[in-house]
Amino acid sequence: MTSPTVPAPGTATPGLRGVVVTTTELGDVRGEEGFFHYRQYSAVDLARHRSVEDVWFLLHRGWLPSPQESSGFAAEIAAARSLPPVLEEALPVIAASGGSYLAGLRTALSLLDGFRPVYDISPADRSADALRVCALTPTVLAALHRLRSGASGVGPRGDLGATANWLWMLTGSEASTEQVRALERYLVATVDHGFNASTFTARVIASTGADVAAAVVGALGAFSGPLHGGAPDRALAALEQIGAPDRAAAWVREQLADGGRVMGFGHAVYRTRDPRSELLRETALELGGPLVDLAVEVEERVVETLAELKPGRRLYANVEYYAGVVMSLCGLDPALFTPTFATSRVIGWCANVLEQATDPRIIRPAAAYTGPEAPAPLP
C-alpha cells in the first residue's frame, strides 16, 4: 500500500488516501510495486492455480485447504446455494420492479431471516452466516437475470464448482473448460483488494455489531457506483466506441477535453501496471479473437496518449479494461459484468466482516469543520 499518512490535528486527508484505519491479516495492495496478496500468497498466483472455493476458504478460515478440506467446503457451499421460500416468492416481484441487479440483490438480502448481529453470536455462527450470504449471492443474481429475460429459472448444481455453476445458472448450459478457467481467474483476482470503498463500508457497518447481511447490503450500495464496481461495462463500451486502434488517440483527447474520464485506465492505488490487468490480458490472449486484438492495440495507443497528455502520471490499464473483454468472451452480457464482480467480492466483504467482528470498537472517525464560525447568535 502507499505510505501511511498521519494528518495534522484538525486537518483532513481527501479520500482518506494512505490513512491507516486498522490492521488486517487478510492481505494488502502494494501499489508502488504492482503487487497484491491474500494472506501470505500472491493473489495472481492464486488466480492462476487455485479455485474460487480454495481462496474463499483461505480468506474465511485462514489457510489453504487440503484436498479433503476443499471437498468438504465445496459441499457446504453447495448446500447453502438454494433459494429459501421467501426469496422464491419475492424475486419475481423484485425482478419486475425494474431496478438494477445490485439493487435487487440488496432487497433480496434484506428479506432473509435468521441473521443476528455479529455482536451477539459466536465466531462459528458468524462464519455460517457469511457462508450463507456468499453462497446465495450468485443464485439470487442469476435468478434475477433469468426472470428479467423471460427465461425459466435454472437452479444451482451441487456437482459444479462456483464458477461453472454461475455460468450454468445464467445460461442453462455448461460452459467450456476454457471459459470456466478464464472467468475463474477473474473471480479469484477480484475477491478482495485492500480497503476499497465497499470493503471499508462493510467494515464500518460490522463495527457497529450489525449482522453479516446488513454489512453486505451496505457494501453493495458503495459497490454500485460507476467509479467502483460499476466500471467494467463502461470500459468495454469505451473500447467499442473507439472501434479501431487509429481512433484511440483522438478519442482520448476528446474525452479529456470534455472533462470526461478514460474508463479502464488509471487506479487509485497502483502507480505501475495493475497486476490484475496483466493477468486478464494474458487470459484474453489465450481465448483470442478480434475483440482481444482490438483491446491490445487500443491499450497501447491509449497509454501512449495519456503519457503525452498527463506527463508525470503513470496511467495504465486497470482491472476493468480487460475484465469486460474476458467476461464478454465467456458469453456474458455487459449488464452481467458488475453482478459477476459482486459474486466474488462478496467473499472478500464477508472475510472483512468476520475480521472486524473480533474488534469491539466502533469505527468513528472525525471530520474537520469548515463552516461558519460557531457559536453564532440566533437570528
C-alpha positions in Angstrom: 0.0 0.0 0.0 1.0 3.6 -0.1 3.0 5.1 2.8 0.8 5.7 5.8 -0.4 9.2 6.3 -0.9 10.9 9.7 -2.9 14.1 9.2 -2.1 17.1 11.4 -4.8 17.7 14.1 -7.8 19.4 12.7 -7.0 18.7 9.0 -8.5 16.3 6.6 -6.9 13.9 4.1 -9.1 13.9 0.9 -10.4 10.4 0.2 -8.5 9.1 3.3 -5.7 8.4 0.8 -3.0 6.5 2.7 -4.6 6.9 6.1 -4.3 3.6 8.1 -7.5 3.0 10.0 -6.9 -0.6 11.3 -4.8 -3.7 10.9 -5.7 -6.7 8.8 -4.4 -10.2 8.2 -6.4 -10.7 5.0 -4.0 -9.1 2.6 -2.6 -5.9 1.2 -2.1 -3.9 -2.0 1.4 -2.6 -2.6 0.7 0.0 -5.3 4.2 1.1 -6.0 5.2 -2.5 -6.7 2.2 -3.5 -8.7 1.6 -6.4 -6.3 -1.3 -7.6 -4.1 -1.8 -10.7 -1.9 -4.4 -12.6 0.0 -2.9 -13.5 3.4 0.7 -14.6 2.6 0.1 -15.7 -1.0 0.3 -13.7 -4.3 -3.3 -13.1 -5.5 -2.2 -13.5 -9.1 -0.5 -16.9 -8.3 -3.7 -18.0 -6.6 -5.8 -16.9 -9.6 -3.6 -19.0 -11.9 -3.6 -22.1 -9.8 -6.4 -22.2 -7.3 -10.2 -22.3 -7.4 -12.6 -19.7 -6.0 -13.6 -22.1 -3.3 -10.0 -22.6 -2.1 -9.4 -18.8 -2.0 -12.7 -18.4 -0.2 -11.6 -21.0 2.4 -8.2 -19.2 2.7 -9.8 -15.8 3.5 -12.5 -17.1 5.8 -10.7 -19.8 7.6 -7.1 -18.7 7.5 -5.2 -21.3 5.4 -5.3 -23.0 2.1 -7.4 -26.2 2.3 -6.2 -29.7 1.8 -8.0 -31.7 -0.9 -10.3 -33.2 1.8 -11.0 -29.8 3.3 -11.6 -28.4 -0.1 -14.1 -31.1 -1.0 -15.9 -30.7 2.3 -16.1 -26.9 1.9 -17.5 -27.2 -1.6 -20.2 -29.5 -0.2 -21.0 -26.8 2.5 -21.3 -24.2 -0.2 -23.5 -26.3 -2.4 -25.9 -27.0 0.5 -26.3 -23.2 1.0 -26.9 -22.2 -2.6 -30.6 -22.9 -3.0 -33.1 -20.1 -2.7 -35.2 -20.1 0.5 -39.0 -19.9 0.0 -39.1 -16.2 1.0 -36.9 -15.4 -2.0 -38.6 -17.7 -4.4 -41.8 -15.8 -3.7 -40.2 -12.3 -3.7 -37.8 -12.4 -6.6 -40.4 -12.2 -9.4 -41.7 -9.0 -7.8 -38.2 -7.7 -7.3 -37.3 -8.5 -11.0 -40.4 -6.7 -12.2 -39.5 -3.6 -10.3 -37.0 -2.5 -13.0 -34.1 -1.7 -10.7 -30.6 -2.8 -11.2 -29.3 -6.3 -10.4 -27.4 -4.9 -7.4 -30.5 -3.1 -6.2 -32.4 -6.3 -6.5 -29.7 -8.2 -4.6 -29.8 -5.6 -1.8 -33.5 -6.0 -1.5 -33.3 -9.8 -1.5 -30.6 -10.0 1.2 -32.7 -7.6 3.3 -35.6 -10.1 3.2 -33.6 -13.0 4.5 -34.3 -14.1 8.1 -32.2 -15.9 10.6 -29.3 -13.4 10.7 -28.4 -12.0 14.1 -26.0 -9.1 15.0 -22.4 -10.3 14.9 -22.0 -8.7 18.3 -24.4 -11.3 19.8 -23.2 -14.5 18.2 -20.2 -16.8 18.2 -17.4 -16.9 15.6 -18.8 -20.2 14.3 -22.3 -18.6 13.8 -20.7 -15.6 12.1 -18.8 -17.9 9.8 -22.0 -19.8 8.9 -23.9 -16.5 8.2 -21.0 -15.4 6.0 -21.0 -18.6 4.0 -24.8 -18.4 3.5 -24.6 -14.8 2.1 -21.7 -15.7 -0.2 -23.3 -18.9 -1.5 -26.7 -17.3 -2.1 -25.5 -14.2 -3.9 -24.8 -15.9 -7.3 -28.1 -17.8 -7.1 -30.1 -14.6 -6.4 -28.4 -12.6 -9.2 -28.8 -15.4 -11.7 -32.4 -15.8 -10.8 -33.0 -12.1 -11.3 -31.3 -12.3 -14.7 -33.4 -15.3 -15.9 -36.6 -13.6 -14.7 -35.9 -10.4 -16.5 -35.0 -12.2 -19.7 -38.2 -14.1 -19.6 -36.5 -17.5 -19.3 -37.3 -20.2 -16.9 -35.2 -20.5 -13.7 -32.1 -22.7 -13.6 -31.3 -23.9 -10.1 -27.7 -24.4 -8.8 -26.0 -27.7 -9.3 -24.0 -29.4 -6.5 -21.7 -31.1 -8.9 -20.3 -27.9 -10.3 -17.7 -25.5 -8.8 -18.6 -21.9 -8.1 -17.5 -20.5 -11.5 -19.1 -23.3 -13.6 -22.2 -23.1 -11.5 -22.5 -19.3 -12.0 -22.3 -19.7 -15.8 -24.8 -22.7 -15.7 -27.4 -20.7 -13.7 -27.1 -17.8 -16.1 -27.3 -19.7 -19.4 -28.8 -23.1 -18.6 -25.9 -24.8 -20.4 -22.4 -25.9 -19.3 -19.6 -23.6 -20.3 -16.4 -24.8 -21.9 -13.4 -25.6 -19.8 -11.6 -22.6 -21.3 -14.4 -20.2 -20.4 -14.7 -21.5 -16.8 -11.0 -21.2 -16.2 -10.8 -17.8 -17.7 -13.7 -16.5 -15.6 -12.3 -18.2 -12.5 -9.1 -16.3 -12.9 -11.1 -13.1 -12.9 -13.2 -14.0 -9.9 -10.2 -15.0 -7.8 -8.3 -11.9 -8.8 -11.2 -9.7 -7.6 -12.2 -11.4 -4.4 -10.5 -8.7 -2.3 -8.4 -5.7 -2.9 -7.4 -3.8 0.2 -9.6 -1.1 1.9 -11.5 0.0 -1.2 -14.8 1.9 -0.7 -17.1 -1.1 -0.5 -14.9 -3.1 1.8 -14.4 -0.2 4.1 -18.2 0.3 4.1 -18.7 -3.3 5.1 -16.2 -3.0 8.0 -17.8 0.2 9.3 -21.2 -1.5 9.4 -19.7 -4.6 11.0 -18.0 -2.4 13.6 -21.5 -1.4 14.9 -22.2 -5.1 15.6 -24.8 -5.3 12.8 -25.4 -8.7 11.1 -23.5 -10.0 8.2 -26.2 -9.4 5.6 -26.6 -5.7 6.7 -22.8 -5.2 6.1 -23.0 -6.8 2.7 -26.1 -4.7 1.7 -24.2 -1.5 2.7 -21.1 -2.7 0.7 -23.3 -3.3 -2.3 -24.5 0.3 -2.2 -20.9 1.6 -2.3 -20.0 -1.0 -5.0 -22.8 0.1 -7.3 -21.1 3.4 -8.1 -19.6 3.8 -11.6 -16.2 4.7 -10.0 -16.1 1.3 -8.3 -17.9 -1.9 -9.2 -19.9 -0.3 -12.0 -16.8 0.2 -14.2 -16.3 -3.0 -16.3 -19.2 -2.5 -18.7 -18.3 1.2 -19.2 -14.7 0.2 -20.1 -15.9 -2.3 -22.7 -18.3 0.4 -24.0 -15.4 2.8 -24.4 -13.4 0.2 -26.3 -16.3 -0.4 -28.7 -16.8 3.3 -29.1 -13.2 3.7 -30.1 -13.7 0.9 -32.6 -10.3 0.9 -34.3 -6.7 1.5 -33.0 -6.1 4.6 -35.1 -9.1 6.2 -33.4 -7.8 5.7 -29.9 -5.6 8.8 -29.5 -8.2 11.2 -30.9 -10.9 9.6 -28.6 -8.7 10.1 -25.5 -8.1 13.7 -26.4 -11.8 14.3 -26.9 -12.7 12.7 -23.6 -10.2 14.7 -21.6 -11.0 18.0 -23.4 -14.7 17.5 -22.4 -13.7 16.8 -18.8 -14.6 13.1 -19.1 -12.8 10.1 -17.7 -11.0 7.4 -19.7 -12.7 4.4 -18.2 -10.5 1.3 -17.7 -7.3 3.3 -17.2 -5.6 4.6 -14.0 -6.1 3.4 -10.4 -6.3 5.0 -7.0 -3.5 2.8 -5.6 -1.4 1.4 -8.3 1.5 3.6 -9.6 2.6 1.0 -12.1 0.8 -1.7 -14.1 -2.2 -3.3 -12.4 -1.3 -6.9 -11.9 -4.9 -7.9 -12.3 -5.0 -6.3 -15.7 -1.8 -8.1 -16.7 -3.3 -11.4 -15.7 -6.5 -10.8 -17.6 -4.7 -9.5 -20.6 -2.8 -12.8 -20.7 -6.1 -14.7 -20.2 -7.8 -12.7 -23.0 -4.9 -13.6 -25.3 -5.3 -17.3 -24.5 -9.0 -17.0 -25.5 -8.1 -15.0 -28.6 -10.3 -13.3 -31.2 -10.9 -9.9 -32.9 -12.0 -8.2 -29.7 -8.8 -9.2 -28.0 -6.7 -8.0 -30.8 -8.5 -4.6 -30.7 -8.2 -4.4 -27.0 -4.4 -5.0 -27.0 -3.8 -2.4 -29.8 -6.1 0.2 -28.3 -4.5 -0.2 -24.8 -1.1 0.6 -26.3 -2.4 3.7 -28.0 -4.3 5.0 -25.0 -1.3 4.5 -22.6 0.9 6.4 -25.1 -1.6 9.3 -25.4 -2.2 9.5 -21.6 1.6 9.7 -21.1 1.7 12.6 -23.5 -1.2 14.5 -22.1 -0.6 13.8 -18.4 3.2 13.8 -18.1 4.5 12.7 -14.7 1.4 10.4 -14.1 1.7 6.7 -14.7 -1.6 5.7 -16.1 -2.1 2.1 -17.3 -5.0 -0.2 -18.0 -6.7 -1.3 -14.8 -8.6 -4.5 -14.0 -11.8 -3.2 -15.6 -10.3 -2.8 -19.0 -9.7 -6.5 -19.7 -12.4 -7.7 -17.3 -15.0 -6.6 -19.8 -13.2 -8.3 -22.6 -12.8 -11.6 -20.7 -16.4 -11.7 -19.5 -17.7 -10.9 -23.0 -15.7 -13.8 -24.4 -17.2 -16.0 -21.7 -20.6 -15.2 -23.1 -21.8 -12.6 -20.5 -23.8 -9.6 -21.4 -22.4 -6.3 -20.2 -25.3 -6.0 -17.8 -23.9 -9.0 -16.0 -20.4 -7.7 -15.6 -20.9 -5.9 -12.3 -23.1 -8.7 -10.9 -20.4 -11.2 -11.8 -17.8 -9.0 -10.0 -20.2 -9.0 -7.0 -20.3 -12.8 -6.8 -16.6 -12.8 -6.0 -16.2 -9.5 -4.0 -18.9 -10.6 -1.5 -16.4 -13.3 -0.3 -13.9 -10.5 0.5 -16.5 -8.3 2.1 -17.6 -11.2 4.4 -14.0 -12.0 5.2 -13.5 -8.4 6.4 -16.8 -8.6 8.3 -15.6 -11.7 10.2 -12.3 -10.0 11.0 -13.9 -6.7 12.0 -16.3 -8.6 14.3 -13.4 -9.6 16.6 -12.7 -5.9 17.4 -15.2 -4.5 19.9 -14.6 -0.8 18.9 -16.9 1.0 16.6 -15.3 2.9 13.7 -15.9 6.5 14.5 -13.7 8.9 12.6 -13.8 12.7 12.9 -14.4 15.5 10.4 -12.7 18.9 10.2 -15.4 21.5 10.5 -15.1 24.2 7.7 -18.4 26.0 8.1 -19.2 29.5 9.6 -17.6 30.2 13.0 -19.7 28.9 15.9 -21.4 29.7 18.2 -23.3 32.4 16.4 -26.2 34.3 17.9 -29.6 33.0 16.7 -31.4 35.5 14.4 
